[in-house]
Amino acid sequence: MQQNLQETKLSPWKIILLAIQHVFAMFGATVLVPALTGLDPAVALFTAGVGTLIFHLITKGKVPAFLGSSFAFIAAIQTVVQNQGIAYAGGGIIVAGLLYVVLAILVLIFGVDRIRSFFPPLVTGPMIAVIGLTLSPVVISGNIVNADIGTFGQRWIIALAVVATMIIVSIFVKGFFRLVPVLLGIIVGYIVSMLFGFVDFSIIKEAPFFAIPDFQLPKFDIKAISLIAPIAIVTFMEHIGDITTNGAVVGKDFFKDPGLHRTLIGDGIATAFAGLLGGPANTTYSENTGVLAVTKVYNPFILRLAAIFAVILSLCGKIGAILQSIPAPVMGGVSILLFGMIASIGLRTLADAKIDFTNSRNLIIISLMLVMGLSGAEFAFIPGVTLSGMSLAALIGVILNKILPENI
């Protein structure tokens, strides 16, 4: 059952801490995308914050989701930025966002029940598991194994200190602090990193107190649009998985209320807004869904407050620099538990649906989804648009669930 401010009886400062925890969870991935594509991280933070508020407005404030930079668009945005510039990437992102609106109209035409028939628990369970298991090795490799600070052992000491803190707080600590294991884990990891001398305070000292992000108005070109916009077809599958996961955590059916068409429109308009200002495409964030699963506090207001903080961060260089100074192994430790929780929710979805694992049909569908989703397999069905990971697993699951006879 979704909790509200009255049910949780949280004081304002506790609500603020919960919102800050969500900001910490999304920050690393949200600024990584612009760092890899040549966009402005401050613009990404600003558009993520405003985009989240747009999403909540369109979804009637019922879905506790945070929208951050989408990884699915990285390669296409890189290509367009390098060859044509940020403005043309923005134009492609706007069209991608509007394509979401077209998909939402199709959902309205065909009905959510018909759409849902393509995504029964047999398909959504492995989809959710693939989300967590796909992200985990990437984050651990980049933030711990191959991070460019300290020794291999030192990086793991920091990460495990974060994991241990989150476990201890989640299980043994009573009262409010039990609701902020991620925040406390990051604080402990930051302190351990300071002891190793891994925290770079110079970026905090040099950062300005106030700075306007480098907003850039879009330009439209058919080549840039053809590279970026079709990716919305792939992220449609990801959107289905993310909203399914969010609903599974909260215990609500967001496909019906506020409706899949509203979540799609919210995601699409937020993405179009990001393109309008030169930011990366937006998507609902698994990191924040992981925080919901750990804390069991599902109040959408807290996510909206986190969005406001993200906008403030985009304008305040000092605070943003403090977050940027968090060493990679700290966020790697956080990700171990957050993405593991998401994978566990996928398994719980299968268990709650009482999926029969002695049925060959069920085993075939789940097995192929897991292997194709986690093996790094790719399939290019449109030039420049590649299905991989959760999107590929979802497509395989949907097709097999429809064509394989149920009585085998």
Buried (B, 14 or more C-beta within 10 A) or exposed (E): EBBEEEEBEBEEEBBBBBBBBBBBBBBBBBBBBBEBBBBBBBBBBBBBBBBBBBBBEBBEBBBBBBBBBBBBBBBBBBBBBEEBBBBBBBBBBBBBBBBBBEBBEEBBEEEBEEBBEBBBBBBBBBBBBBBBBBBBEEBBEBBBBEBEBBEEEBBBBBBBBBBEBBEBBBEEBEEBEBBBBBBBBBBBBBEBBEEBEBBEEEBBEEBEEEBEBEBBEBBEBEEBBBBBBBBBBBBBBBBBBBBBBBBBBBEBBBBEEBBBBBBBBBBBBBBBBBBBBBBBBBBBBBBBBBBBBBBEBBBBBBBBBBBBBBBBBBBBBBBBBBBBBBBBBBBBBBBBBBBBBBBBBBBBBBEEEEBEEEBEBBEEBBEBBBEBBBEEBEEEEEEEBBBBBBBBBBBBBBBBBEEEEEEE
